[in-house]
């Protein structure tokens, strides 16, 4: 049986923390920024965490248990 491989897009987008959470970036910060408020853009810059209902899917993509 072949080796399990991580999903390349997932390893670029997610990072595991020491406490077991998964860090992610916010979407909608790449272009069309003129109509977005300054506070909204500032909040989109910060990192977020993957929701607990999505954790199993992301961990499966990263081959981390």
C-alpha positions as CSV (number, residue, x, y, z in Angstrom):
1,X,0.0,0.0,0.0
2,X,1.4,3.5,-0.9
3,X,2.3,6.1,1.7
4,X,-0.3,8.5,3.0
5,X,0.4,11.9,1.6
6,X,-0.7,15.3,3.0
7,X,-2.8,17.5,0.9
8,X,-0.4,20.2,-0.5
9,X,-3.0,23.0,-0.3
10,X,-3.7,22.2,3.3
11,X,0.0,22.2,4.4
12,X,0.4,25.6,2.9
13,X,-2.7,27.0,4.6
14,X,-2.8,25.4,8.1
15,X,-0.3,25.2,11.0
16,X,-0.7,23.1,14.1
17,X,-0.1,24.7,17.5
18,X,1.5,23.1,20.5
19,X,-1.9,23.0,22.3
20,X,-3.5,21.1,19.4
21,X,-5.4,23.9,17.7
22,X,-5.0,24.7,14.0
23,X,-4.1,28.2,13.0
24,X,-5.5,29.7,9.7
25,X,-5.6,33.0,7.9
26,X,-8.8,34.9,7.2
27,X,-10.1,35.1,3.6
28,X,-11.2,38.2,1.6
29,X,-7.9,40.2,2.2
30,X,-6.3,39.8,-1.2
31,X,-8.0,42.4,-3.4
32,X,-11.0,44.8,-3.8
33,X,-10.0,46.4,-0.5
34,X,-11.3,49.9,-1.3
35,X,-14.9,49.2,-0.2
36,X,-13.9,47.4,3.0
37,X,-13.6,49.4,6.2
38,X,-10.2,49.9,7.8
39,X,-11.2,48.0,11.0
40,X,-12.5,45.1,8.9
41,X,-9.2,44.9,6.9
42,X,-7.2,45.1,10.1
43,X,-9.2,42.2,11.7
44,X,-8.8,40.1,8.5
45,X,-5.0,40.4,8.9
46,X,-5.0,38.6,12.2
47,X,-4.9,34.8,12.3
48,X,-7.8,32.7,13.4
49,X,-8.4,29.1,14.4
50,X,-10.2,26.3,12.7
51,X,-13.7,25.6,14.1
52,X,-13.9,22.4,16.1
53,X,-16.4,20.9,13.7
54,X,-13.9,21.3,10.9
55,X,-10.9,20.0,12.9
56,X,-11.3,16.3,11.9
57,X,-11.3,17.1,8.2
58,X,-8.3,19.4,8.4
59,X,-6.4,16.9,10.5
60,X,-7.2,14.2,8.0
61,X,-5.8,16.4,5.2
62,X,-2.6,17.0,7.2
63,X,-2.4,13.3,8.2
64,X,-2.1,14.4,11.8
65,X,-4.0,12.5,14.5
